[in-house]
C-alpha cells in the first residue's frame, strides 16, 4: 500500500492519492464489527499505534485498506 506523505490532522489519517490503487476499503462500521470494539476504542488504537491508521481516499472516504488490515492481523 502506497501512501502520500500528507497527513490529515483532523482525522489522524493517511491520505491516499486518487491515482494510487486501493484494493478494498473497510469502512468504520465493518471494522468495528470485525474487531468487536467501540468506535472510540478503534480511533484510540489508531492514534496510539496499537492499530493501523485509517486512510482518506478520494478526499471523502475514510476507512482501512483491507491489505493493511490483513497485514496487521498477521503481526498480532
PQR file with spaces between the fields and no chain letter, atoms N, CA, C, O and H, PARSE charges and radii, in Angstrom:
ATOM       1  N    UNK     1       0.849   -1.166    0.000 -0.4000 1.5000
ATOM       2  CA   UNK     1       0.000    0.000    0.000 -0.0000 2.0000
ATOM       3  C    UNK     1       0.893    1.226    0.000  0.5500 1.7000
ATOM       4  O    UNK     1       1.766    1.354    0.859 -0.5500 1.4000
ATOM       5  N    UNK     2       0.695    2.109   -0.926 -0.4000 1.5000
ATOM       6  CA   UNK     2       1.470    3.331   -1.023 -0.0000 2.0000
ATOM       7  C    UNK     2       0.672    4.491   -0.459  0.5500 1.7000
ATOM       8  O    UNK     2      -0.507    4.658   -0.768 -0.5500 1.4000
ATOM       9  H    UNK     2      -0.013    2.006   -1.623  0.4000 1.0000
ATOM      10  N    UNK     3       1.327    5.292    0.372 -0.4000 1.5000
ATOM      11  CA   UNK     3       0.674    6.452    0.955 -0.0000 2.0000
ATOM      12  C    UNK     3       1.438    7.699    0.570  0.5500 1.7000
ATOM      13  O    UNK     3       2.644    7.645    0.326 -0.5500 1.4000
ATOM      14  H    UNK     3       2.285    5.157    0.623  0.4000 1.0000
ATOM      15  N    UNK     4       0.745    8.818    0.515 -0.4000 1.5000
ATOM      16  CA   UNK     4       1.433   10.084    0.333 -0.0000 2.0000
ATOM      17  C    UNK     4       1.985   10.487    1.686  0.5500 1.7000
ATOM      18  O    UNK     4       1.622    9.900    2.706 -0.5500 1.4000
ATOM      19  H    UNK     4      -0.235    8.861    0.713  0.4000 1.0000
ATOM      20  N    UNK     5       2.850   11.472    1.705 -0.4000 1.5000
ATOM      21  CA   UNK     5       3.427   11.907    2.965 -0.0000 2.0000
ATOM      22  C    UNK     5       2.505   12.856    3.715  0.5500 1.7000
ATOM      23  O    UNK     5       2.773   13.198    4.867 -0.5500 1.4000
ATOM      24  H    UNK     5       3.145   11.949    0.877  0.4000 1.0000
ATOM      25  N    UNK     6       1.421   13.286    3.076 -0.4000 1.5000
ATOM      26  CA   UNK     6       0.481   14.180    3.743 -0.0000 2.0000
ATOM      27  C    UNK     6      -0.268   13.427    4.821  0.5500 1.7000
ATOM      28  O    UNK     6      -0.624   12.260    4.655 -0.5500 1.4000
ATOM      29  H    UNK     6       1.203   13.008    2.140  0.4000 1.0000
ATOM      30  N    UNK     7      -0.501   14.109    5.922 -0.4000 1.5000
ATOM      31  CA   UNK     7      -1.309   13.526    6.990 -0.0000 2.0000
ATOM      32  C    UNK     7      -2.419   14.491    7.313  0.5500 1.7000
ATOM      33  O    UNK     7      -2.192   15.696    7.422 -0.5500 1.4000
ATOM      34  H    UNK     7      -0.212   15.057    6.057  0.4000 1.0000
ATOM      35  N    UNK     8      -3.599   13.980    7.464 -0.4000 1.5000
ATOM      36  CA   UNK     8      -4.737   14.803    7.835 -0.0000 2.0000
ATOM      37  C    UNK     8      -4.742   14.962    9.343  0.5500 1.7000
ATOM      38  O    UNK     8      -4.893   13.977   10.066 -0.5500 1.4000
ATOM      39  H    UNK     8      -3.784   13.001    7.376  0.4000 1.0000
ATOM      40  N    UNK     9      -4.578   16.182    9.832 -0.4000 1.5000
ATOM      41  CA   UNK     9      -4.569   16.419   11.266 -0.0000 2.0000
ATOM      42  C    UNK     9      -5.960   16.277   11.850  0.5500 1.7000
ATOM      43  O    UNK     9      -6.108   15.896   13.012 -0.5500 1.4000
ATOM      44  H    UNK     9      -4.454   16.982    9.245  0.4000 1.0000
ATOM      45  N    UNK    10      -6.980   16.576   11.061 -0.4000 1.5000
ATOM      46  CA   UNK    10      -8.350   16.480   11.559 -0.0000 2.0000
ATOM      47  C    UNK    10      -8.725   15.049   11.905  0.5500 1.7000
ATOM      48  O    UNK    10      -9.350   14.812   12.939 -0.5500 1.4000
ATOM      49  H    UNK    10      -6.859   16.885   10.118  0.4000 1.0000
ATOM      50  N    UNK    11      -8.358   14.096   11.068 -0.4000 1.5000
ATOM      51  CA   UNK    11      -8.797   12.728   11.241 -0.0000 2.0000
ATOM      52  C    UNK    11      -7.677   11.792   11.673  0.5500 1.7000
ATOM      53  O    UNK    11      -7.920   10.607   11.903 -0.5500 1.4000
ATOM      54  H    UNK    11      -7.851   14.289   10.229  0.4000 1.0000
ATOM      55  N    UNK    12      -6.444   12.308   11.788 -0.4000 1.5000
ATOM      56  CA   UNK    12      -5.305   11.469   12.127 -0.0000 2.0000
ATOM      57  C    UNK    12      -5.213   10.282   11.163  0.5500 1.7000
ATOM      58  O    UNK    12      -5.036    9.139   11.583 -0.5500 1.4000
ATOM      59  H    UNK    12      -6.247   13.270   11.602  0.4000 1.0000
ATOM      60  N    UNK    13      -5.337   10.575    9.868 -0.4000 1.5000
ATOM      61  CA   UNK    13      -5.370    9.550    8.819 -0.0000 2.0000
ATOM      62  C    UNK    13      -4.222    9.750    7.840  0.5500 1.7000
ATOM      63  O    UNK    13      -3.656   10.838    7.736 -0.5500 1.4000
ATOM      64  H    UNK    13      -5.481   11.504    9.527  0.4000 1.0000
ATOM      65  N    UNK    14      -3.893    8.700    7.138 -0.4000 1.5000
ATOM      66  CA   UNK    14      -3.015    8.801    5.988 -0.0000 2.0000
ATOM      67  C    UNK    14      -3.878    9.149    4.785  0.5500 1.7000
ATOM      68  O    UNK    14      -4.974    8.613    4.622 -0.5500 1.4000
ATOM      69  H    UNK    14      -4.352    7.816    7.222  0.4000 1.0000
ATOM      70  N    UNK    15      -3.378   10.050    3.943 -0.4000 1.5000
ATOM      71  CA   UNK    15      -4.125   10.467    2.763 -0.0000 2.0000
ATOM      72  C    UNK    15      -3.593    9.713    1.557  0.5500 1.7000
ATOM      73  O    UNK    15      -2.391    9.731    1.291 -0.5500 1.4000
ATOM      74  H    UNK    15      -2.488   10.485    4.076  0.4000 1.0000
ATOM      75  N    UNK    16      -4.478    9.051    0.827 -0.4000 1.5000
ATOM      76  CA   UNK    16      -4.100    8.263   -0.341 -0.0000 2.0000
ATOM      77  C    UNK    16      -4.499    9.035   -1.585  0.5500 1.7000
ATOM      78  O    UNK    16      -5.634    9.495   -1.708 -0.5500 1.4000
ATOM      79  H    UNK    16      -5.454    9.036    1.043  0.4000 1.0000
ATOM      80  N    UNK    17      -3.567    9.170   -2.497 -0.4000 1.5000
ATOM      81  CA   UNK    17      -3.836    9.859   -3.751 -0.0000 2.0000
ATOM      82  C    UNK    17      -4.849    9.079   -4.575  0.5500 1.7000
ATOM      83  O    UNK    17      -4.914    7.852   -4.503 -0.5500 1.4000
ATOM      84  H    UNK    17      -2.645    8.796   -2.397  0.4000 1.0000
ATOM      85  N    UNK    18      -5.634    9.800   -5.352 -0.4000 1.5000
ATOM      86  CA   UNK    18      -6.627    9.155   -6.218 -0.0000 2.0000
ATOM      87  C    UNK    18      -5.973    8.217   -7.223  0.5500 1.7000
ATOM      88  O    UNK    18      -6.613    7.279   -7.697 -0.5500 1.4000
ATOM      89  H    UNK    18      -5.582   10.797   -5.410  0.4000 1.0000
ATOM      90  N    UNK    19      -4.724    8.453   -7.551 -0.4000 1.5000
ATOM      91  CA   UNK    19      -4.048    7.622   -8.555 -0.0000 2.0000
ATOM      92  C    UNK    19      -3.431    6.367   -7.962  0.5500 1.7000
ATOM      93  O    UNK    19      -2.982    5.492   -8.703 -0.5500 1.4000
ATOM      94  H    UNK    19      -4.204    9.215   -7.166  0.4000 1.0000
ATOM      95  N    UNK    20      -3.401    6.265   -6.645 -0.4000 1.5000
ATOM      96  CA   UNK    20      -2.836    5.084   -6.019 -0.0000 2.0000
ATOM      97  C    UNK    20      -3.949    4.061   -5.803  0.5500 1.7000
ATOM      98  O    UNK    20      -4.956    4.372   -5.166 -0.5500 1.4000
ATOM      99  H    UNK    20      -3.766    6.976   -6.044  0.4000 1.0000
ATOM     100  N    UNK    21      -3.785    2.870   -6.315 -0.4000 1.5000
ATOM     101  CA   UNK    21      -4.852    1.883   -6.199 -0.0000 2.0000
ATOM     102  C    UNK    21      -5.009    1.365   -4.770  0.5500 1.7000
ATOM     103  O    UNK    21      -4.023    1.141   -4.068 -0.5500 1.4000
ATOM     104  H    UNK    21      -2.968    2.618   -6.832  0.4000 1.0000
ATOM     105  N    UNK    22      -6.233    1.181   -4.360 -0.4000 1.5000
ATOM     106  CA   UNK    22      -6.556    0.566   -3.079 -0.0000 2.0000
ATOM     107  C    UNK    22      -7.462   -0.607   -3.391  0.5500 1.7000
ATOM     108  O    UNK    22      -8.482   -0.452   -4.062 -0.5500 1.4000
ATOM     109  H    UNK    22      -7.034    1.363   -4.931  0.4000 1.0000
ATOM     110  N    UNK    23      -7.088   -1.789   -2.901 -0.4000 1.5000
ATOM     111  CA   UNK    23      -7.845   -2.993   -3.231 -0.0000 2.0000
ATOM     112  C    UNK    23      -9.287   -2.914   -2.729  0.5500 1.7000
ATOM     113  O    UNK    23     -10.222   -3.061   -3.516 -0.5500 1.4000
ATOM     114  H    UNK    23      -6.259   -1.915   -2.356  0.4000 1.0000
ATOM     115  N    UNK    24      -9.472   -2.690   -1.467 -0.4000 1.5000
ATOM     116  CA   UNK    24     -10.810   -2.583   -0.889 -0.0000 2.0000
ATOM     117  C    UNK    24     -10.690   -1.782    0.390  0.5500 1.7000
ATOM     118  O    UNK    24      -9.746   -1.974    1.157 -0.5500 1.4000
ATOM     119  H    UNK    24      -8.712   -2.571   -0.827  0.4000 1.0000
ATOM     120  N    UNK    25     -11.623   -0.897    0.628 -0.4000 1.5000
ATOM     121  CA   UNK    25     -11.607   -0.101    1.842 -0.0000 2.0000
ATOM     122  C    UNK    25     -12.639   -0.666    2.810  0.5500 1.7000
ATOM     123  O    UNK    25     -13.810   -0.825    2.465 -0.5500 1.4000
ATOM     124  H    UNK    25     -12.389   -0.740    0.006  0.4000 1.0000
ATOM     125  N    UNK    26     -12.195   -0.964    4.016 -0.4000 1.5000
ATOM     126  CA   UNK    26     -13.097   -1.423    5.066 -0.0000 2.0000
ATOM     127  C    UNK    26     -13.557   -0.177    5.819  0.5500 1.7000
ATOM     128  O    UNK    26     -12.746    0.525    6.423 -0.5500 1.4000
ATOM     129  H    UNK    26     -11.244   -0.835    4.297  0.4000 1.0000
ATOM     130  N    UNK    27     -14.845    0.089    5.779 -0.4000 1.5000
ATOM     131  CA   UNK    27     -15.408    1.274    6.432 -0.0000 2.0000
ATOM     132  C    UNK    27     -15.522    1.053    7.940  0.5500 1.7000
ATOM     133  O    UNK    27     -15.410   -0.074    8.423 -0.5500 1.4000
ATOM     134  H    UNK    27     -15.504   -0.482    5.287  0.4000 1.0000
ATOM     135  N    UNK    28     -15.742    2.132    8.667 -0.4000 1.5000
ATOM     136  CA   UNK    28     -15.728    2.116   10.125 -0.0000 2.0000
ATOM     137  C    UNK    28     -16.695    1.096   10.726  0.5500 1.7000
ATOM     138  O    UNK    28     -16.313    0.353   11.631 -0.5500 1.4000
ATOM     139  H    UNK    28     -15.833    3.047    8.274  0.4000 1.0000
ATOM     140  N    UNK    29     -17.921    1.045   10.250 -0.4000 1.5000
ATOM     141  CA   UNK    29     -18.905    0.127   10.838 -0.0000 2.0000
ATOM     142  C    UNK    29     -18.489   -1.334   10.691  0.5500 1.7000
ATOM     143  O    UNK    29     -18.670   -2.138   11.606 -0.5500 1.4000
ATOM     144  H    UNK    29     -18.231    1.648    9.515  0.4000 1.0000
ATOM     145  N    UNK    30     -17.937   -1.664    9.540 -0.4000 1.5000
ATOM     146  CA   UNK    30     -17.480   -3.042    9.331 -0.0000 2.0000
ATOM     147  C    UNK    30     -16.269   -3.348   10.203  0.5500 1.7000
ATOM     148  O    UNK    30     -16.170   -4.443   10.756 -0.5500 1.4000
ATOM     149  H    UNK    30     -17.790   -1.012    8.796  0.4000 1.0000
ATOM     150  N    UNK    31     -15.346   -2.394   10.334 -0.4000 1.5000
ATOM     151  CA   UNK    31     -14.150   -2.618   11.146 -0.0000 2.0000
ATOM     152  C    UNK    31     -14.523   -2.802   12.615  0.5500 1.7000
ATOM     153  O    UNK    31     -13.924   -3.623   13.310 -0.5500 1.4000
ATOM     154  H    UNK    31     -15.427   -1.504    9.885  0.4000 1.0000
ATOM     155  N    UNK    32     -15.506   -2.044   13.087 -0.4000 1.5000
ATOM     156  CA   UNK    32     -15.977   -2.195   14.459 -0.0000 2.0000
ATOM     157  C    UNK    32     -16.510   -3.610   14.688  0.5500 1.7000
ATOM     158  O    UNK    32     -16.245   -4.221   15.723 -0.5500 1.4000
ATOM     159  H    UNK    32     -15.993   -1.377   12.523  0.4000 1.0000
ATOM     160  N    UNK    33     -17.259   -4.122   13.716 -0.4000 1.5000
ATOM     161  CA   UNK    33     -17.776   -5.497   13.829 -0.0000 2.0000
ATOM     162  C    UNK    33     -16.650   -6.531   13.768  0.5500 1.7000
ATOM     163  O    UNK    33     -16.656   -7.502   14.525 -0.5500 1.4000
ATOM     164  H    UNK    33     -17.474   -3.626   12.875  0.4000 1.0000
ATOM     165  N    UNK    34     -15.690   -6.324   12.870 -0.4000 1.5000
ATOM     166  CA   UNK    34     -14.589   -7.289   12.736 -0.0000 2.0000
ATOM     167  C    UNK    34     -13.757   -7.389   14.014  0.5500 1.7000
ATOM     168  O    UNK    34     -13.342   -8.479   14.408 -0.5500 1.4000
ATOM     169  H    UNK    34     -15.686   -5.535   12.255  0.4000 1.0000
ATOM     170  N    UNK    35     -13.515   -6.245   14.660 -0.4000 1.5000
ATOM     171  CA   UNK    35     -12.666   -6.226   15.852 -0.0000 2.0000
ATOM     172  C    UNK    35     -13.457   -6.325   17.156  0.5500 1.7000
ATOM     173  O    UNK    35     -12.885   -6.545   18.224 -0.5500 1.4000
ATOM     174  H    UNK    35     -13.852   -5.359   14.340  0.4000 1.0000
ATOM     175  N    UNK    36     -14.769   -6.163   17.058 -0.4000 1.5000
ATOM     176  CA   UNK    36     -15.634   -6.209   18.232 -0.0000 2.0000
ATOM     177  C    UNK    36     -15.211   -5.186   19.294  0.5500 1.7000
ATOM     178  O    UNK    36     -15.078   -5.503   20.476 -0.5500 1.4000
ATOM     179  H    UNK    36     -15.234   -5.984   16.191  0.4000 1.0000
ATOM     180  N    UNK    37     -15.005   -3.949   18.828 -0.4000 1.5000
ATOM     181  CA   UNK    37     -14.645   -2.841   19.715 -0.0000 2.0000
ATOM     182  C    UNK    37     -15.531   -1.646   19.391  0.5500 1.7000
ATOM     183  O    UNK    37     -16.221   -1.635   18.371 -0.5500 1.4000
ATOM     184  H    UNK    37     -15.113   -3.692   17.868  0.4000 1.0000
ATOM     185  N    UNK    38     -15.509   -0.642   20.261 -0.4000 1.5000
ATOM     186  CA   UNK    38     -16.285    0.567   20.017 -0.0000 2.0000
ATOM     187  C    UNK    38     -15.546    1.484   19.044  0.5500 1.7000
ATOM     188  O    UNK    38     -14.352    1.315   18.798 -0.5500 1.4000
ATOM     189  H    UNK    38     -14.948   -0.652   21.089  0.4000 1.0000
ATOM     190  N    UNK    39     -16.262    2.440   18.507 -0.4000 1.5000
ATOM     191  CA   UNK    39     -15.685    3.439   17.609 -0.0000 2.0000
ATOM     192  C    UNK    39     -14.568    4.213   18.325  0.5500 1.7000
ATOM     193  O    UNK    39     -13.508    4.458   17.750 -0.5500 1.4000
ATOM     194  H    UNK    39     -17.232    2.577   18.708  0.4000 1.0000
ATOM     195  N    UNK    40     -14.814    4.589   19.570 -0.4000 1.5000
ATOM     196  CA   UNK    40     -13.826    5.343   20.359 -0.0000 2.0000
ATOM     197  C    UNK    40     -12.552    4.522   20.532  0.5500 1.7000
ATOM     198  O    UNK    40     -11.448    5.038   20.357 -0.5500 1.4000
ATOM     199  H    UNK    40     -15.675    4.390   20.038  0.4000 1.0000
ATOM     200  N    UNK    41     -12.705    3.250   20.875 -0.4000 1.5000
ATOM     201  CA   UNK    41     -11.536    2.377   21.052 -0.0000 2.0000
ATOM     202  C    UNK    41     -10.761    2.237   19.753  0.5500 1.7000
ATOM     203  O    UNK    41      -9.532    2.289   19.755 -0.5500 1.4000
ATOM     204  H    UNK    41     -13.602    2.831   21.018  0.4000 1.0000
ATOM     205  N    UNK    42     -11.462    2.061   18.653 -0.4000 1.5000
ATOM     206  CA   UNK    42     -10.798    1.905   17.361 -0.0000 2.0000
ATOM     207  C    UNK    42      -9.956    3.134   17.021  0.5500 1.7000
ATOM     208  O    UNK    42      -8.806    3.003   16.602 -0.5500 1.4000
ATOM     209  H    UNK    42     -12.461    2.019   18.651  0.4000 1.0000
ATOM     210  N    UNK    43     -10.527    4.326   17.200 -0.4000 1.5000
ATOM     211  CA   UNK    43      -9.763    5.547   16.917 -0.0000 2.0000
ATOM     212  C    UNK    43      -8.647    5.766   17.936  0.5500 1.7000
ATOM     213  O    UNK    43      -7.591    6.291   17.581 -0.5500 1.4000
ATOM     214  H    UNK    43     -11.462    4.432   17.540  0.4000 1.0000
ATOM     215  N    UNK    44      -8.857    5.379   19.184 -0.4000 1.5000
ATOM     216  CA   UNK    44      -7.797    5.486   20.189 -0.0000 2.0000
ATOM     217  C    UNK    44      -6.630    4.575   19.813  0.5500 1.7000
ATOM     218  O    UNK    44      -5.473    4.989   19.881 -0.5500 1.4000
ATOM     219  H    UNK    44      -9.715    4.952   19.471  0.4000 1.0000
ATOM     220  N    UNK    45      -6.925    3.347   19.419 -0.4000 1.5000
ATOM     221  CA   UNK    45      -5.877    2.425   18.990 -0.0000 2.0000
ATOM     222  C    UNK    45      -5.110    2.986   17.792  0.5500 1.7000
ATOM     223  O    UNK    45      -3.886    2.873   17.728 -0.5500 1.4000
ATOM     224  H    UNK    45      -7.865    3.010   19.363  0.4000 1.0000
ATOM     225  N    UNK    46      -5.835    3.592   16.840 -0.4000 1.5000
ATOM     226  CA   UNK    46      -5.175    4.164   15.662 -0.0000 2.0000
ATOM     227  C    UNK    46      -4.261    5.315   16.059  0.5500 1.7000
ATOM     228  O    UNK    46      -3.168    5.465   15.514 -0.5500 1.4000
ATOM     229  H    UNK    46      -6.829    3.684   16.892  0.4000 1.0000
ATOM     230  N    UNK    47      -4.712    6.126   17.008 -0.4000 1.5000
ATOM     231  CA   UNK    47      -3.931    7.284   17.448 -0.0000 2.0000
ATOM     232  C    UNK    47      -2.662    6.868   18.195  0.5500 1.7000
ATOM     233  O    UNK    47      -1.604    7.468   18.006 -0.5500 1.4000
ATOM     234  H    UNK    47      -5.601    6.004   17.451  0.4000 1.0000
ATOM     235  N    UNK    48      -2.770    5.835   19.046 -0.4000 1.5000
ATOM     236  CA   UNK    48      -1.605    5.472   19.859 -0.0000 2.0000
ATOM     237  C    UNK    48      -0.724    4.392   19.221  0.5500 1.7000
ATOM     238  O    UNK    48       0.265    3.975   19.824 -0.5500 1.4000
ATOM     239  H    UNK    48      -3.630    5.348   19.199  0.4000 1.0000
ATOM     240  N    UNK    49      -1.065    3.937   18.019 -0.4000 1.5000
ATOM     241  CA   UNK    49      -0.205    2.999   17.297 -0.0000 2.0000
ATOM     242  C    UNK    49      -0.525    1.532   17.529  0.5500 1.7000
ATOM     243  O    UNK    49       0.154    0.666   16.976 -0.5500 1.4000
ATOM     244  H    UNK    49      -1.868    4.276   17.529  0.4000 1.0000
ATOM     245  N    UNK    50      -1.539    1.227   18.332 -0.4000 1.5000
ATOM     246  CA   UNK    50      -1.934   -0.161   18.553 -0.0000 2.0000
ATOM     247  C    UNK    50      -2.525   -0.769   17.287  0.5500 1.7000
ATOM     248  O    UNK    50      -2.370   -1.962   17.026 -0.5500 1.4000
ATOM     249  H    UNK    50      -2.090    1.930   18.782  0.4000 1.0000
ATOM     250  N    UNK    51      -3.198    0.058   16.512 -0.4000 1.5000
ATOM     251  CA   UNK    51      -3.846   -0.375   15.273 -0.0000 2.0000
ATOM     252  C    UNK    51      -3.392    0.546   14.151  0.5500 1.7000
ATOM     253  O    UNK    51      -2.874    1.633   14.405 -0.5500 1.4000
ATOM     254  H    UNK    51      -3.324    1.027   16.724  0.4000 1.0000
ATOM     255  N    UNK    52      -3.585    0.116   12.927 -0.4000 1.5000
ATOM     256  CA   UNK    52      -3.182    0.924   11.773 -0.0000 2.0000
ATOM     257  C    UNK    52      -4.055    2.178   11.647  0.5500 1.7000
ATOM     258  O    UNK    52      -5.220    2.179   12.046 -0.5500 1.4000
ATOM     259  H    UNK    52      -4.007   -0.767   12.721  0.4000 1.0000
ATOM     260  N    UNK    53      -3.484    3.220   11.099 -0.4000 1.5000
ATOM     261  CA   UNK    53      -4.233    4.457   10.902 -0.0000 2.0000
ATOM     262  C    UNK    53      -5.182    4.296    9.718  0.5500 1.7000
ATOM     263  O    UNK    53      -4.865    3.611    8.745 -0.5500 1.4000
ATOM     264  H    UNK    53      -2.538    3.220   10.776  0.4000 1.0000
ATOM     265  N    UNK    54      -6.335    4.926    9.808 -0.4000 1.5000
ATOM     266  CA   UNK    54      -7.245    4.891    8.657 -0.0000 2.0000
ATOM     267  C    UNK    54      -6.684    5.726    7.512  0.5500 1.7000
ATOM     268  O    UNK    54      -5.772    6.531    7.700 -0.5500 1.4000
ATOM     269  H    UNK    54      -6.593    5.483   10.598  0.4000 1.0000
ATOM     270  N    UNK    55      -7.235    5.524    6.349 -0.4000 1.5000
ATOM     271  CA   UNK    55      -6.838    6.305    5.182 -0.0000 2.0000
ATOM     272  C    UNK    55      -8.023    7.136    4.708  0.5500 1.7000
ATOM     273  O    UNK    55      -9.181    6.792    4.944 -0.5500 1.4000
ATOM     274  H    UNK    55      -7.976    4.870    6.197  0.4000 1.0000
ATOM     275  N    UNK    56      -7.709    8.227    4.039 -0.4000 1.5000
ATOM     276  CA   UNK    56      -8.727    9.021    3.360 -0.0000 2.0000
ATOM     277  C    UNK    56      -8.501    8.815    1.879  0.5500 1.7000
ATOM     278  O    UNK    56      -7.408    9.083    1.380 -0.5500 1.4000
ATOM     279  H    UNK    56      -6.768    8.506    3.847  0.4000 1.0000
ATOM     280  N    UNK    57      -9.504    8.347    1.171 -0.4000 1.5000
ATOM     281  CA   UNK    57      -9.399    8.046   -0.252 -0.0000 2.0000
ATOM     282  C    UNK    57     -10.353    8.947   -1.016  0.5500 1.7000
ATOM     283  O    UNK    57     -11.521    9.075   -0.649 -0.5500 1.4000
ATOM     284  H    UNK    57     -10.392    8.129    1.576  0.4000 1.0000
ATOM     285  N    UNK    58      -9.868    9.561   -2.057 -0.4000 1.5000
ATOM     286  CA   UNK    58     -10.663   10.481   -2.882 -0.0000 2.0000
ATOM     287  C    UNK    58     -11.232   11.643   -2.075  0.5500 1.7000
ATOM     288  O    UNK    58     -12.306   12.157   -2.387 -0.5500 1.4000
ATOM     289  H    UNK    58      -8.919    9.458   -2.355  0.4000 1.0000
ATOM     290  N    UNK    59     -10.507   12.053   -1.039 -0.4000 1.5000
ATOM     291  CA   UNK    59     -10.893   13.189   -0.191 -0.0000 2.0000
ATOM     292  C    UNK    59     -12.261   13.044    0.459  0.5500 1.7000
ATOM     293  O    UNK    59     -12.843   14.046    0.875 -0.5500 1.4000
ATOM     294  H    UNK    59      -9.635   11.635   -0.785  0.4000 1.0000
ATOM     295  N    UNK    60     -12.791   11.838    0.561 -0.4000 1.5000
ATOM     296  CA   UNK    60     -14.100   11.707    1.203 -0.0000 2.0000
ATOM     297  C    UNK    60     -14.305   10.380    1.912  0.5500 1.7000
ATOM     298  O    UNK    60     -15.054   10.333    2.887 -0.5500 1.4000
ATOM     299  H    UNK    60     -12.319   11.024    0.223  0.4000 1.0000
ATOM     300  N    UNK    61     -13.684    9.316    1.474 -0.4000 1.5000
ATOM     301  CA   UNK    61     -13.898    8.005    2.066 -0.0000 2.0000
ATOM     302  C    UNK    61     -12.845    7.745    3.133  0.5500 1.7000
ATOM     303  O    UNK    61     -11.647    7.770    2.851 -0.5500 1.4000
ATOM     304  H    UNK    61     -13.076    9.354    0.682  0.4000 1.0000
ATOM     305  N    UNK    62     -13.289    7.500    4.343 -0.4000 1.5000
ATOM     306  CA   UNK    62     -12.374    7.179    5.440 -0.0000 2.0000
ATOM     307  C    UNK    62     -12.574    5.720    5.798  0.5500 1.7000
ATOM     308  O    UNK    62     -13.699    5.265    6.009 -0.5500 1.4000
ATOM     309  H    UNK    62     -14.262    7.481    4.572  0.4000 1.0000
ATOM     310  N    UNK    63     -11.473    4.994    5.862 -0.4000 1.5000
ATOM     311  CA   UNK    63     -11.547    3.579    6.204 -0.0000 2.0000
ATOM     312  C    UNK    63     -10.150    2.991    6.248  0.5500 1.7000
ATOM     313  O    UNK    63      -9.161    3.718    6.345 -0.5500 1.4000
ATOM     314  H    UNK    63     -10.560    5.363    5.690  0.4000 1.0000
ATOM     315  N    UNK    64     -10.076    1.691    6.179 -0.4000 1.5000
ATOM     316  CA   UNK    64      -8.809    0.986    6.234 -0.0000 2.0000
ATOM     317  C    UNK    64      -8.677    0.090    5.012  0.5500 1.7000
ATOM     318  O    UNK    64      -9.632   -0.581    4.622 -0.5500 1.4000
ATOM     319  H    UNK    64     -10.879    1.100    6.100  0.4000 1.0000
ATOM     320  N    UNK    65      -7.500    0.080    4.414 -0.4000 1.5000
ATOM     321  CA   UNK    65      -7.262   -0.801    3.273 -0.0000 2.0000
ATOM     322  C    UNK    65      -7.275   -2.245    3.772  0.5500 1.7000
ATOM     323  O    UNK    65      -6.640   -2.560    4.779 -0.5500 1.4000
ATOM     324  H    UNK    65      -6.724    0.625    4.731  0.4000 1.0000
ATOM     325  N    UNK    66      -7.979   -3.100    3.089 -0.4000 1.5000
ATOM     326  CA   UNK    66      -8.091   -4.496    3.502 -0.0000 2.0000
ATOM     327  C    UNK    66      -6.715   -5.135    3.621  0.5500 1.7000
ATOM     328  O    UNK    66      -6.469   -5.890    4.561 -0.5500 1.4000
ATOM     329  H    UNK    66      -8.495   -2.844    2.271  0.4000 1.0000
ATOM     330  N    UNK    67      -5.830   -4.854    2.703 -0.4000 1.5000
ATOM     331  CA   UNK    67      -4.488   -5.437    2.732 -0.0000 2.0000
ATOM     332  C    UNK    67      -3.743   -5.014    4.004  0.5500 1.7000
ATOM     333  O    UNK    67      -3.056   -5.828    4.622 -0.5500 1.4000
ATOM     334  H    UNK    67      -6.030   -4.241    1.939  0.4000 1.0000
ATOM     335  N    UNK    68      -3.880   -3.742    4.391 -0.4000 1.5000
ATOM     336  CA   UNK    68      -3.237   -3.263    5.620 -0.0000 2.0000
ATOM     337  C    UNK    68      -3.815   -3.963    6.847  0.5500 1.7000
ATOM     338  O    UNK    68      -3.084   -4.326    7.769 -0.5500 1.4000
ATOM     339  H    UNK    68      -4.438   -3.081    3.889  0.4000 1.0000
ATOM     340  N    UNK    69      -5.130   -4.146    6.848 -0.4000 1.5000
ATOM     341  CA   UNK    69      -5.788   -4.847    7.956 -0.0000 2.0000
ATOM     342  C    UNK    69      -5.296   -6.287    8.048  0.5500 1.7000
ATOM     343  O    UNK    69      -4.997   -6.768    9.141 -0.5500 1.4000
ATOM     344  H    UNK    69      -5.724   -3.851    6.100  0.4000 1.0000
ATOM     345  N    UNK    70      -5.210   -6.974    6.923 -0.4000 1.5000
ATOM     346  CA   UNK    70      -4.738   -8.362    6.917 -0.0000 2.0000
ATOM     347  C    UNK    70      -3.285   -8.450    7.376  0.5500 1.7000
ATOM     348  O    UNK    70      -2.924   -9.370    8.109 -0.5500 1.4000
ATOM     349  H    UNK    70      -5.453   -6.583    6.035  0.4000 1.0000
ATOM     350  N    UNK    71      -2.443   -7.497    6.949 -0.4000 1.5000
ATOM     351  CA   UNK    71      -1.058   -7.448    7.410 -0.0000 2.0000
ATOM     352  C    UNK    71      -0.993   -7.266    8.923  0.5500 1.7000
ATOM     353  O    UNK    71      -0.203   -7.922    9.603 -0.5500 1.4000
ATOM     354  H    UNK    71      -2.737   -6.749    6.353  0.4000 1.0000
ATOM     355  N    UNK    72      -1.842   -6.359    9.450 -0.4000 1.5000
ATOM     356  CA   UNK    72      -1.890   -6.116   10.890 -0.0000 2.0000
ATOM     357  C    UNK    72      -2.291   -7.397   11.642  0.5500 1.7000
ATOM     358  O    UNK    72      -1.705   -7.730   12.672 -0.5500 1.4000
ATOM     359  H    UNK    72      -2.484   -5.827    8.898  0.4000 1.0000
ATOM     360  N    UNK    73      -3.300   -8.110   11.111 -0.4000 1.5000
ATOM     361  CA   UNK    73      -3.743   -9.354   11.751 -0.0000 2.0000
ATOM     362  C    UNK    73      -2.610  -10.380   11.818  0.5500 1.7000
ATOM     363  O    UNK    73      -2.488  -11.110   12.802 -0.5500 1.4000
ATOM     364  H    UNK    73      -3.776   -7.839   10.274  0.4000 1.0000
ATOM     365  N    UNK    74      -1.795  -10.433   10.787 -0.4000 1.5000
ATOM     366  CA   UNK    74      -0.686  -11.392   10.756 -0.0000 2.0000
ATOM     367  C    UNK    74       0.421  -11.023   11.730  0.5500 1.7000
ATOM     368  O    UNK    74       1.194  -11.883   12.152 -0.5500 1.4000
ATOM     369  H    UNK    74      -1.894   -9.840    9.988  0.4000 1.0000
ATOM     370  N    UNK    75       0.497   -9.746   12.088 -0.4000 1.5000
ATOM     371  CA   UNK    75       1.544   -9.299   13.036 -0.0000 2.0000
ATOM     372  C    UNK    75       1.144   -9.510   14.488  0.5500 1.7000
ATOM     373  O    UNK    75       2.015   -9.673   15.342 -0.5500 1.4000
ATOM     374  H    UNK    75      -0.131   -9.048   11.745  0.4000 1.0000
ATOM     375  N    UNK    76      -0.144   -9.512   14.788 -0.4000 1.5000
ATOM     376  CA   UNK    76      -0.561   -9.630   16.198 -0.0000 2.0000
ATOM     377  C    UNK    76      -0.760  -11.053   16.625  0.5500 1.7000
ATOM     378  O    UNK    76      -1.109  -11.309   17.777 -0.5500 1.4000
ATOM     379  H    UNK    76      -0.851   -9.380   14.094  0.4000 1.0000
